[in-house]
Amino acid sequence: MIVTTDAIVLKTMKYRDTSQIITLFSREHGKLSVVAKGIRNRQKTGAGGAEPMTCVRAVVYKKPGKDLHLMSQCDRLPVFKGLADDLKRMAGGMAAVELTNLSMPPEEPHEDVFELLSRTLESLGDATRSPENALYYYEMQLLGILGFRPELRSCVECGRSLARIAEDGLRHCCISTHGLICAGCEDRGFGGERVSLAALGALTGLQDARHPEAASRIILSAATRDEVGGALRLLVLHHLTGMKPLQSEQVFFTLG
């Protein structure tokens, strides 16, 4: 079956002398692995090609019962501009596509994830400040879409509300793999990644945001940013990547 689809490139790897194996993520077909024969020769002559974080219109011959298909044509679409203009934006985009590749099953459509990734890459390309917020937004929203939305407004052990925790003057809580742990439950042996109430407020803001542009308006101090990143690392590693760290995300955080 021959299909034409718009897809985001998640990963590329060399194949033989002139070809590549490319992982695509499309709205209609989900994650596809394809062979692009001779594409590296075309790249050398300036004809372009597929690179991670780009969007392409691909013509794919899907082989029934096979995990690897043949891509006969690939045209880059003029979207996600600006990602390559700044190292931090680029690293954030690479982390988002790497996470998508690790968390998405092959050949299962996930239109909501495709839309989320598209909006995030577009926002990263336009970001003039706080590009890390767009990545945090993507991670938090992806957790929710895939059924791992953390409970952030009440303790998952005792049910104590966040409002009550704040009224009692407590300055920190913990984030476990399921959500908020109040200080009292932490003392009883339930724990996780410790965060301040300011960081918890930022996490709920990321969870409630309807668009990465809204997330970009959340102001984070350096300390709060580290707490938010640490809590999301715990959730993403546990639920989405099978405890495999994101290589591109490590680069992202070294850029500070």
N, C-alpha and C positions, 0 to 999 in steps of 0.2 A: 504494500500500500504506500502510495506517495502522498505526503502531506506537506503543506506549506504553513509555517507557523512563525510568529514573532516570539523570540526567546531571549532570556538573559543568560550570558555565558558565566558559568560558575567556576569552571576549571579547564585548563588545557594541559596536555602532556605530549611530548614528542612521540611519534610512532614511525618507525623505520626511518628512511633517509629524508623524506620530503613531506610526510604527512603528520597529522595530529589526531589524538583522541580528545574530543571536546565534550564536556558535560554541559548540557543546555537545560534551562528551566523555563518551560512554556506554560501559558495559561491553560491550554486545552489538553496537553499531554503530560504535564508534570515534568519530572526530571528524566532526560534522555541522554544516553551515551552514544556518540556518533563518531565515525571515522571520516575525516576530511582529507581526502587524498590529494597530495600535491600542494596543499595550502601554504606550506612554508616556502615553496618556490615563488608563489604569488606575493607573499609578504616581502620577500627580498627585492622584488621588482617594484615595490611601492603600491601594490594593488590592494593593500589592506588585508583584513582577515578578522578572526575572532579572538578577542582577548577578554580575560575576566573583567566583569563589571560593564561590559558593553552589551548593547541590545542589537540583535541581528534578526533579519528575516531569512529563515533557513528552509531549504527544500530537502526533505529527508525521505529516504526510502526505508520504511519500517519493515523489518523482516519478522514475520510471524514466529513467535517462540524464541526469539533471540534477544540477548541483552545489549548487543552492540549493533547499531544501525549505520547506514551510509548517508552522509550528507553530500549532495551533489551541487548545491549552490548556497552561498552565504553572503548576504549584503548587510553591511552595518547601517543601523538606523541612527539618525541625528538626535539622540537623547542622552541623558546623564552626562552632559557637558560639565567641565570644571573639576571633575574628580581627579584628573591627573595634574592639575595646576598647583596642588598643595599636598605635601606629604601626609599630613594628618587626615585630610579628607580622603585621600587615596587609601591609607591604611584602614580607616573606618569602613570604607566600601569593601575592601578585600575581606575584612572580618565578617561583614554581613553576608557576602556570597559564600565564604567558607562555612559559616554556620548553616546556611541554607543547604549546602551540599551534604553536610553531615547529618542534618535532621530530617531531610525529605526522603521518603522511600522512592524507588524508581517507578516511573511510568504510572503515577497516581496523580490526577489533577488536583491542585490546591489553588483555586483561583484567588482565595482570600490572601494566601501567602504570597502569590505572585504580585497582587496589588500592593501589599505591604512592602515587599522588597523594592518594587518600582518607585513607590513614594519615598522610601528611605534613601535610595540612591540619588533620586532627583534632589531631595532636600540636602543631602551631603554635598552634591555638586554646587549648590547655591549658597552653602553655609559661609557666613562671614565671621561667625563666632560660635564657640561651643559645638564643634562638630561631634564631640563625644556624645552629646545628648541625642543625636539622631541614631547612633548605634545603640545606646541604652534603650531608646524608644523601641527600636526594632526588636531587641532581645525581649523586652517586657511584653510587647504585643504578640510576639511569636509564641511565647509561653502560654498566653491566654488562648490563642487560636488552636493550639495543639492539645489543650485540655490540662495545662499545668499552671493555671493562674494562681499565684500565691495569695493567701488571705493576709491583707495588710491592715485591716481596720479593727481586728480583735485578735486576742491571743488564741492560737489554735489548740492550746492545751486546756486553759481554764475559761476561755470566753470573755475575759476582761477586755473592755473596749479601749480603743486607742485614746478616745476622749477622756476616759477615766484614768488611764495611765498618765496622760499629760496633767490632769487635775491633781494627781497625787505627787507631782513634782519630780517624777523619775526622769533621768536625763538620757537613758539609753534603753534599748531593747535588743533582741537578737532576731535574725532572720534564719529560720530553718529551711529545709527543703520544701516545706509546705506553707511557710509564712511566718507571721509574727509570733515571737515568744516573749512574754513580758519578763521583767526582772525577777518576779517572784517564782515563776516556773523555771527560769534559768537557775535559780538557787536550788531548786529541787532536782537538778540534773538534766533538764531539757535545755539545749543550747543550739548554737549555730554561729553565724557571722554577726558579731556585735556591731550595732549601728546607733548613731545618735538619733534623737527625735527629728532633727533637721534632715538627716539622710532619709529617714522613714517618710517624712513629708515629701521629699523629692521622688521617692519610689512610687508613692501613691499618685503623685502628679504625672509621672510617666505612664502609669497604668491607666489613668483617666483621660490622657491626651487623645484627641481624635486624629491628630496629624503630626508628623515630625516637626512641622513649623511651630506648633504649640509647645512641643517639648524643648525646642531651642530657646524658648523664653524663660525656662527654668534656670535660675542663677545658682550656681554651685561654687562654693569655695573649694580650694584645693583639697582640704581635709574631707569635706562632704563628698566630693567627687570620688575620692579613694574609697570611701565607705560604700557609696552606691555601686561602684565598679566591683568591689569585693562581694557584696550581696548578690549581684547578678551573676558573677562568676560561679558562686555556689549553686544557684538555681539552674544556670545553663549547663554546667558540667554534669550535674546530677540527672537532669531531665532530657536534655537534647543531644548531647554529644557522646554519651557513653563514657564520661570522665576523660575524654580526649581534649586536651587544651587546644585552643585555636592558635595556630602559629602566627597568623596575621594580626591577631589581637595583641599578642605579646609585642609585636613591632609597634602597634598603635600606642600602647602605654609607655614605651620607651621614649616616644616623642613628647610625652608629658604635657 
